Amino acid sequence: MKRFLALAAGALGLGALLRRARRRPLQRPPEPADALRAKLAESRSIVDEREVDEGAETTVDAAPDPDPATRRRELHEQTRRTMDELGR
């Protein structure tokens, strides 16, 4: 009797699993080429926006000297000039 109940429960479970699998439509994964085409189209539209956004950035030629000693010396000189102007 126990075997019959186990067999019946297994059959019912298998039947439910098959019905559920039939109800779900199979979805094909997107083609990698289509995804790449979409990314390429998006990046082309962003190029123009990027040029506008980066227009206000400081170029490498106009960037301050990365040497800390030079930067420190310039900052001290600027501070002294400001203090002299305030002291007048």
HELIX and SHEET records of a PDB file:
HELIX    1   1 LYS A    2  ARG A   23  1                                  22    
HELIX    2   2 PRO A   32  ASP A   53  1                                  22    
HELIX    3   3 GLU A   54  ALA A   56  5                                   3    
HELIX    4   4 PRO A   68  GLY A   87  1                                  20    
END                                                                             
